């Protein structure tokens, strides 16, 4: 399911503009894997420039500044955890290595978010299948792309889980709830329960419709609300 900017959540497909929407999914997947690996080996200056370029291009495709910030939130949480761990050790000044790691994680998250937000789950599955078939042609293994079928579950679950969190977070705030430890304690069990229920619904959809090995993934995407 495509989402608008006002209700967008992490790793959800967003209709937009730009040449990246016309690039085949398998090319985008390879570019994301390549760039996501390179960021951990390039100098901090190059990593910072790449982050700015990715953020700028993300907004060019139609994302808002708020969407970009939401994409890098996990890096912010990780930075807080690193700082708390350092503070418990008696080091209250952030270390250069920690700052670099957070910058690298931010860049990798922007790469992943750009991939997921410009590629539908069905296109993602077909892109993985194309890559897998090409690899299997040169390896002495069976030619059936079984990994792509398993990966389809994964790519459907990521936006589903983030969408569930987005909705229960909005419900929490609508009832006057505040951000803090209590919010995590209360909402995390709800998130787990709803994710398990979504997985059960998806499994039942596959079984009842006899979608052997995701032969009709498009219908499943529609049924799952993704």
Beta strands, then each sheet from edge to edge (+ up, - down):
end
